């Protein structure tokens, strides 16, 4: 018995062809039909600049308000109540010298009183009219311990400065610093500031009661 032969093609019809070799793969088909932006339709540099401006303008306005209206760049001033409380605590331990007669360009940015081993220490942080910091330390810790701790081990006496009330020792300090120091019966006072701001260090020393 002969094997069945494939049916002959019907006249007018084409024979079926193999499609596996010619049909596009799914990836190619997707790529061919995937919508794409034209070159001119992408995000332009101008759009990016406008987006940045939308973000930066509010930030700039906030910074201006902080600096101009709130005086945001000026150092923080110690509140009068807090300063009075700190000075009162120190005065229970030793006499406290206080500045008098300074202009309103001077102000105190920090005030701390601490009892520690060997004594107690009052620290007042000033800002002078030149906007430079000056630290005034008053303590009943022995001068031989206090002075090296405040001006550095390399500090040494280089002269003197006399006021109506006291004769101060002028000391070198850490790089860029200078100090005025006076030792008294119940306390030692150390004033430390920039070595190019000598006049204001002396002015603070002269104002002390």
Beta strands, then each sheet from edge to edge (+ up, - down):
strand 1: 107-116
strand 2: 119-127
strand 3: 133-139
strand 4: 157-162
strand 5: 167-172
strand 6: 177-183
strand 7: 188-194
sheet 1: 1+ 2- 3+ 7- 6+ 5- 4+
end
